[in-house]
Amino acid sequence: MFAVIKTGGKQYKISEGDTLRVESLPYDEGEALELDQVLMVADGDNIKVGQPYVEGSNVKAVVKSHGRGKKVEIIKFRRRKHYRKQQGHRQNYTELEITNIS
């Protein structure tokens, strides 16, 4: 059984027991949460696709941790023009463990 959910402006294909990193959520570590923006649920040959969300379905998850991703380097450079600009960015994330899809 798997589902496609939407959170933080992105879509994720998940199944029970999966661990995934999503955009930062305002929950404490160990806290349970319910994701109700379920776009699709598939259980074998039984497939439900939402318009845009599947009614009556939700995904339960537990917050494992919060963190910051790897650094992304942004470099702007123009040759022979004495122009060079360098910047870095680290995105915050929340790590979730999927416990139930219903």
C-alpha positions in Angstrom: 0.0 0.0 0.0 1.3 3.5 -0.9 0.0 7.0 -1.0 1.0 10.3 -2.6 0.8 13.3 -0.2 1.5 17.0 -0.5 3.3 19.0 2.1 5.5 22.1 1.9 4.6 22.6 -1.8 6.1 19.2 -2.8 4.6 15.8 -3.5 6.0 12.6 -1.9 5.2 8.9 -2.6 5.2 7.1 0.7 4.3 3.8 2.3 4.1 2.7 5.9 7.4 2.6 7.8 9.1 5.1 5.4 11.2 7.9 6.7 11.3 11.1 4.7 12.6 14.7 5.0 10.0 17.5 4.3 10.1 21.2 4.6 10.3 22.4 8.2 7.1 21.8 10.3 6.2 23.5 13.6 6.0 20.2 15.7 8.2 19.0 18.5 10.3 15.8 18.3 8.3 12.7 19.1 5.0 14.5 18.4 2.4 12.7 16.2 0.7 14.6 13.4 -1.9 13.9 10.7 -1.3 14.8 7.0 -4.7 15.2 5.3 -3.6 16.4 1.9 -3.6 13.0 0.3 -3.6 13.1 -3.5 -3.7 9.3 -4.2 -4.0 6.0 -2.3 -3.2 2.7 -3.9 -3.7 -0.7 -2.3 -2.9 -3.4 -4.9 -5.4 -3.0 -7.7 -7.7 -0.7 -5.6 -6.6 2.9 -6.6 -8.2 6.1 -5.4 -7.3 9.4 -7.0 -8.5 12.7 -5.5 -10.0 15.7 -7.0 -7.7 17.3 -5.7 -7.6 15.3 -2.4 -9.0 11.9 -1.5 -11.9 12.4 0.9 -11.8 10.6 4.2 -8.1 9.5 3.9 -5.2 10.7 6.0 -1.6 9.8 6.8 -0.3 9.6 10.4 3.3 10.3 11.1 5.7 10.9 14.0 8.4 13.6 14.0 11.8 12.0 14.4 14.1 15.0 14.2 14.7 18.5 12.9 17.9 19.5 11.0 19.5 21.4 8.3 20.5 20.0 4.9 23.8 20.1 3.1 25.2 23.5 2.0 24.4 24.6 -1.5 27.0 26.9 -3.0 25.8 29.8 -5.2 28.6 31.3 -7.3 28.2 34.2 -9.8 31.2 35.0 -11.9 32.0 37.2 -14.9 35.4 36.6 -16.5 37.6 39.6 -17.0 35.1 42.0 -15.4 36.4 41.8 -11.8 33.1 40.4 -10.6 32.7 37.5 -8.3 29.9 36.8 -5.8 29.7 33.7 -3.6 26.8 32.7 -1.3 25.7 29.5 0.6 22.4 28.2 1.7 21.3 25.4 4.1 17.6 24.4 4.0 15.8 23.5 7.3 13.9 20.2 7.3 11.8 17.9 9.5 12.3 14.2 9.4 9.0 12.2 9.6 8.3 8.5 10.1 5.1 7.3 8.4 3.1 5.1 10.9 -0.3 4.6 9.2 -2.1 5.3 5.9 -5.9 5.2 6.0 
